[in-house]
C-alpha cells in the first residue's frame, strides 16, 4: 500500500536523523538495528549491511555487538554470501547449550552446507547434538533427524546407520524404535545390504 510505504519512508528518515546526530549513542545504535531490520524486510540487503557495519564500528556493549553480528550474519546469508554469514555467526558467543547458542550454531552449520561443505556442516551439527541438555528432548529429536537427513544426502550411509543403531538402542519408546528400525531398513535397502536387514 502506498500510504504504508510513505510511513515507512518517514520512519527510515527519522531513524537516519537519530544516527546522524551521534552515531555512537545508544539511541543511534538501536536506530541502526531497527533500520537494518526494515531494510531486510524490503530485501535491501546492501543497505541493511551498511547500517549493521556502521553500528559495529561504534558499539562497545558485548551483548549488543552480538546482536549486530547475528543480524549481519542473517543479512549475508539472505544475500547468498554464506562464507561471510558463517564468520558472523561464529562471533556470537552465548552460553553453550543456551537456545541462542543452538540457533547460532545451526545457522553456522547451514551456512557451511550452502557452501557445499557438507562434511563440516555435519560435524557442526553433531557438536550441537552432543552439547544439548537432555531436558531439551524435542530439540534433540529434531536435530537428530536433521543430522540423519544430512548424512543421507551426503551419501554417508554407514555413519547414518551407526547413528540410527545407537538411537534405537538408547530409546525406551517402542514407537520410536519402530520408526528408527524402518529407517535403518530403508537405508540398508537403498545401499543393497539385504543381508544386514535379516540379521
N, C-alpha and C positions, 0 to 999 in steps of 0.2 A: 504494500500500500504506500502511495506517495507521501501521505501525511506522516506515516511512521518513519519513513526514510528521513523526512525533514527533522523529526525529533531526534533521531539517531545522529544525524549530522550535527545538530545543535549540541548534543551531549558530547560528541567527539571534540568539537571546538572548545567547549568548556574544559574538558579534561586536558587538552593541549595547552590551554592558558595556564592551568594549575602547574603543569610541568615546566612551562617556560619561566614562571615566576621564581622557582627554586627547585631544580631537578633533583637535588639531594634530600629534600624534605620528605617526611613520612607521607604527606598528602600526595606529593608528586609520584612517589614510588607506588602508592596504591592506585593512583590515576594510570600509571603505566600498565599495571596488571589489568585493570578494568578495560582500558583502551585496547590492549592486546587481545583480550577475550572478544571484544566487539569485532576486531579485525578477523579473528579466527572464524567467527560466525559468518562473516562475509567471504570467507575463504581467501582473504587478502593476507597470505602468509608472510610476504615480504614486509608489509607494514607492521604486522604483529611481531616479527623478529626484530625489527628496528626498535620498537617500544621495549621489548624484553632486554635487548642488548644494552640499550640506554640505561634501563633500570639496574642491570647487573653492574654497570660501571659505577653506580653510586650507592648501592645497597651495602650496609655494613652488618645488619642483623642476620645471623646464620639461618634462622628459620625462614625469613623472607627470601634470602638468597636461594634456598632450596625450592621455594615456590616459583621463583623466576626460572630456575634451571629445569624444573619439572615441566613447566608450561612451554619453555623454549624447546625442550625435547619433543613435546607434542607437536609444536609448530614444524620442526624439522621432519618428524615422522609423517605428518599430514602432507607436507610438501615433497615427500619422496626422498628426503635426504637422511636415509636410515643410519648411516655411519655417524653423522653428527647427532642424530637423536640418541643413539646408543651412548655416546660420550656424555651427553647432558643427563640422561637418566642415571648414569653411574655417579654423578656429582651429588645426587640426592641421597642422604645417608640417615634415614630414620632408624629407630630401634629395630634390630633384627627380629623377624617374625611378626612385627607390627604390620597391620593391614596395608599401610602406606609402603612399607618395605616390600611386601609381596607385590603390590601394584607396580612399583618402580622396577623391580627385578623382572617381572613378567613383561613389562614394556621393553626393557632392555633385551630380553630373550626374543621377543617378537621382531625387534629391530635387526637382530642378528639373522633371524630366519628370513626376513625380507631381503637381506643381502646374500641369500643362498649360503649362509654359513650354518647349515643345519646341525652339524655336529656340535659346534659351540653353543647354539641355541638349546639343543637337547641337554647339554651339560649344565647350562644355566638353570634350566627348568628342573633338573634333578636336584640341584643345590637348594632350590626353593622348597621342593617337596621334603627334603631332609631337614630343613630348618623350621618348617611349620609345626606348631604345637598340636598335640593330639586332640585338644579341645575343638580345633577348627576342622572337624571331620568332613563337613560339607565342602569346604575349600580344598582339603586334601583330595577328596574324591574327584572333584572337577580337574584339579591339577594333574592327578594321575591319569585321567582319561586323555587330557591334552598331551601329556608326555607319551602315552601309548600311541596316540594318533601320529605324533611327530616321528616316533621311532618307525612306525609302519610306513609313513610317507617317505622316509629316508632309506627304506629298504633294510632296516636293521631288525630283521625278524628274530634273530637269536636273542638280542637284547630285550625285545618286546616279550618274547616267550619267557625268558628268565624273570622279568618283572611281573608278568602275569602269574607265573607259578608261585612266586613269593607272596603276591597279594592273595591268591587263592588259599595258600597255606595259613596265612595270618588271619583270614576272615572267619568270623564265627557265624555270619549271616548266610543261611543256606541259599537264599535267592541270589545274593551277591556272588557266592561260589559258583552257582549255576551260570550266571552271566559271564563270569571270568572263564569258566570252562568252555563255554560256547565260543568265546573269543579266541581261546587257545586252539580249539578245533578248527576255527576259520583260518587262522594263520598257518597251522600245520597243513591244512588242505591247500591253501594258496601256494605254499612252498613245496608241496608234493611229498611231505613227510607222513605218508599214510600209516606207516609202521608205528610211529610215535603216538598216533591217535588211539590205536588199540592198546598200547602199553599204558 
